[in-house]
Amino acid sequence: MKKTILLLCMLTFLCPTPIAANEISSIENTNIEVRADIKEWKYKFINGKFYKRLWNSTQRRWETDWIPV
């Protein structure tokens, strides 16, 4: 009796059953837009001389050193 129940349980749980996978019904079309960085010149006077420096607003960092104008 025990062997019969064990055999039935093994056949029930170990038998491969066909399982259908869900179809991917909606595939999103993603477009990647490449955009240029926003850069602006910053100006200031140092010891009576006029200087400029390029600032990258997108990445929030300086692109150049101070350049005399």
MODELLER restraints for C-alpha pairs under 7 A, 6 or more apart:
rsr = mdl.restraints
at = mdl.atoms
rsr.add(forms.Gaussian(group=physical.xy_distance, feature=features.Distance(at['CA:37:A'], at['CA:56:A']), mean=6.79, stdev=0.5))
rsr.add(forms.Gaussian(group=physical.xy_distance, feature=features.Distance(at['CA:37:A'], at['CA:58:A']), mean=5.49, stdev=0.5))
rsr.add(forms.Gaussian(group=physical.xy_distance, feature=features.Distance(at['CA:38:A'], at['CA:56:A']), mean=5.97, stdev=0.5))
rsr.add(forms.Gaussian(group=physical.xy_distance, feature=features.Distance(at['CA:38:A'], at['CA:57:A']), mean=5.40, stdev=0.5))
rsr.add(forms.Gaussian(group=physical.xy_distance, feature=features.Distance(at['CA:38:A'], at['CA:58:A']), mean=5.55, stdev=0.5))
rsr.add(forms.Gaussian(group=physical.xy_distance, feature=features.Distance(at['CA:39:A'], at['CA:54:A']), mean=6.74, stdev=0.5))
rsr.add(forms.Gaussian(group=physical.xy_distance, feature=features.Distance(at['CA:39:A'], at['CA:55:A']), mean=5.59, stdev=0.5))
rsr.add(forms.Gaussian(group=physical.xy_distance, feature=features.Distance(at['CA:39:A'], at['CA:56:A']), mean=4.45, stdev=0.5))
rsr.add(forms.Gaussian(group=physical.xy_distance, feature=features.Distance(at['CA:39:A'], at['CA:57:A']), mean=5.71, stdev=0.5))
rsr.add(forms.Gaussian(group=physical.xy_distance, feature=features.Distance(at['CA:40:A'], at['CA:54:A']), mean=5.82, stdev=0.5))
rsr.add(forms.Gaussian(group=physical.xy_distance, feature=features.Distance(at['CA:40:A'], at['CA:55:A']), mean=5.37, stdev=0.5))
rsr.add(forms.Gaussian(group=physical.xy_distance, feature=features.Distance(at['CA:40:A'], at['CA:56:A']), mean=6.63, stdev=0.5))
rsr.add(forms.Gaussian(group=physical.xy_distance, feature=features.Distance(at['CA:41:A'], at['CA:52:A']), mean=6.35, stdev=0.5))
rsr.add(forms.Gaussian(group=physical.xy_distance, feature=features.Distance(at['CA:41:A'], at['CA:53:A']), mean=5.59, stdev=0.5))
rsr.add(forms.Gaussian(group=physical.xy_distance, feature=features.Distance(at['CA:41:A'], at['CA:54:A']), mean=4.58, stdev=0.5))
rsr.add(forms.Gaussian(group=physical.xy_distance, feature=features.Distance(at['CA:41:A'], at['CA:55:A']), mean=6.03, stdev=0.5))
rsr.add(forms.Gaussian(group=physical.xy_distance, feature=features.Distance(at['CA:42:A'], at['CA:52:A']), mean=5.47, stdev=0.5))
rsr.add(forms.Gaussian(group=physical.xy_distance, feature=features.Distance(at['CA:42:A'], at['CA:53:A']), mean=5.22, stdev=0.5))
rsr.add(forms.Gaussian(group=physical.xy_distance, feature=features.Distance(at['CA:42:A'], at['CA:54:A']), mean=6.22, stdev=0.5))
rsr.add(forms.Gaussian(group=physical.xy_distance, feature=features.Distance(at['CA:42:A'], at['CA:55:A']), mean=6.75, stdev=0.5))
rsr.add(forms.Gaussian(group=physical.xy_distance, feature=features.Distance(at['CA:43:A'], at['CA:51:A']), mean=5.66, stdev=0.5))
rsr.add(forms.Gaussian(group=physical.xy_distance, feature=features.Distance(at['CA:43:A'], at['CA:52:A']), mean=4.37, stdev=0.5))
rsr.add(forms.Gaussian(group=physical.xy_distance, feature=features.Distance(at['CA:43:A'], at['CA:53:A']), mean=6.51, stdev=0.5))
rsr.add(forms.Gaussian(group=physical.xy_distance, feature=features.Distance(at['CA:44:A'], at['CA:50:A']), mean=5.89, stdev=0.5))
rsr.add(forms.Gaussian(group=physical.xy_distance, feature=features.Distance(at['CA:44:A'], at['CA:51:A']), mean=5.46, stdev=0.5))
rsr.add(forms.Gaussian(group=physical.xy_distance, feature=features.Distance(at['CA:44:A'], at['CA:52:A']), mean=6.51, stdev=0.5))
rsr.add(forms.Gaussian(group=physical.xy_distance, feature=features.Distance(at['CA:45:A'], at['CA:51:A']), mean=6.09, stdev=0.5))
rsr.add(forms.Gaussian(group=physical.xy_distance, feature=features.Distance(at['CA:50:A'], at['CA:68:A']), mean=6.02, stdev=0.5))
rsr.add(forms.Gaussian(group=physical.xy_distance, feature=features.Distance(at['CA:50:A'], at['CA:69:A']), mean=5.72, stdev=0.5))
rsr.add(forms.Gaussian(group=physical.xy_distance, feature=features.Distance(at['CA:51:A'], at['CA:66:A']), mean=5.90, stdev=0.5))
rsr.add(forms.Gaussian(group=physical.xy_distance, feature=features.Distance(at['CA:51:A'], at['CA:67:A']), mean=5.30, stdev=0.5))
rsr.add(forms.Gaussian(group=physical.xy_distance, feature=features.Distance(at['CA:51:A'], at['CA:68:A']), mean=4.38, stdev=0.5))
rsr.add(forms.Gaussian(group=physical.xy_distance, feature=features.Distance(at['CA:51:A'], at['CA:69:A']), mean=5.34, stdev=0.5))
rsr.add(forms.Gaussian(group=physical.xy_distance, feature=features.Distance(at['CA:52:A'], at['CA:66:A']), mean=5.55, stdev=0.5))
rsr.add(forms.Gaussian(group=physical.xy_distance, feature=features.Distance(at['CA:52:A'], at['CA:67:A']), mean=5.29, stdev=0.5))
rsr.add(forms.Gaussian(group=physical.xy_distance, feature=features.Distance(at['CA:52:A'], at['CA:68:A']), mean=6.46, stdev=0.5))
rsr.add(forms.Gaussian(group=physical.xy_distance, feature=features.Distance(at['CA:52:A'], at['CA:69:A']), mean=6.56, stdev=0.5))
rsr.add(forms.Gaussian(group=physical.xy_distance, feature=features.Distance(at['CA:53:A'], at['CA:64:A']), mean=5.77, stdev=0.5))
rsr.add(forms.Gaussian(group=physical.xy_distance, feature=features.Distance(at['CA:53:A'], at['CA:65:A']), mean=5.90, stdev=0.5))
rsr.add(forms.Gaussian(group=physical.xy_distance, feature=features.Distance(at['CA:53:A'], at['CA:66:A']), mean=4.88, stdev=0.5))
rsr.add(forms.Gaussian(group=physical.xy_distance, feature=features.Distance(at['CA:53:A'], at['CA:67:A']), mean=6.23, stdev=0.5))
rsr.add(forms.Gaussian(group=physical.xy_distance, feature=features.Distance(at['CA:54:A'], at['CA:62:A']), mean=6.08, stdev=0.5))
rsr.add(forms.Gaussian(group=physical.xy_distance, feature=features.Distance(at['CA:54:A'], at['CA:63:A']), mean=5.34, stdev=0.5))
rsr.add(forms.Gaussian(group=physical.xy_distance, feature=features.Distance(at['CA:54:A'], at['CA:64:A']), mean=5.44, stdev=0.5))
rsr.add(forms.Gaussian(group=physical.xy_distance, feature=features.Distance(at['CA:55:A'], at['CA:61:A']), mean=6.08, stdev=0.5))
rsr.add(forms.Gaussian(group=physical.xy_distance, feature=features.Distance(at['CA:55:A'], at['CA:62:A']), mean=4.64, stdev=0.5))
rsr.add(forms.Gaussian(group=physical.xy_distance, feature=features.Distance(at['CA:55:A'], at['CA:63:A']), mean=5.75, stdev=0.5))
rsr.add(forms.Gaussian(group=physical.xy_distance, feature=features.Distance(at['CA:56:A'], at['CA:62:A']), mean=6.00, stdev=0.5))
rsr.add(forms.Gaussian(group=physical.xy_distance, feature=features.Distance(at['CA:56:A'], at['CA:63:A']), mean=6.35, stdev=0.5))
